[in-house]
Amino acid sequence: MSADGAVVRTAEAIAREAIIVGAELAAAHDGQAELVVSIRYPNGVVGHVLLDADAGYALMRSCEIDDLGGLAGQSWRKILEGVKTCSTS
């Protein structure tokens, strides 16, 4: 942590975290648009996460970008910032 209280992330810590390496639009089974987000994990494996339009827009707002190219290099955690919590109560 820095003197002003901000969290300082080391290059090593960032390298251990999954990052978004790309995204593209695709058609879901119902014909609606969805966002296919490619994530590279620390072990080098690339996986894909499908987001509906609302979650995709929330991700882009969270990353403060206006085109899909800006997602590359972002932390996978940005996806979670746009996810609505669910409750069983």
C-alpha positions, 0 to 999 in steps of 0.5 A: 500500500502506498503512503496515500493508502492506494493499493499498489500492485506489483508486476508479479501480482498482475502476472498472476491474474487472468486478463482479458485478451480480446472480445467479439460480438456473436449471435446468441441462440435466440438471435440476440447479440452477446459478447464473447470475451477471451481471457488468458489465465496465468498458466497461459490457457485462453478461455471464453466467457459469454456475456449478454448485451447488458453485461457487455455494456456494463463491462465496457462502462466499468473499463471506461471504453467505447470500443471492444479493442479497449478490453484487451489488457483489462483485468477479468475482475472488471467483468464482475463489476457489472454483474448484478448480485442475485438473492434467494430471499 
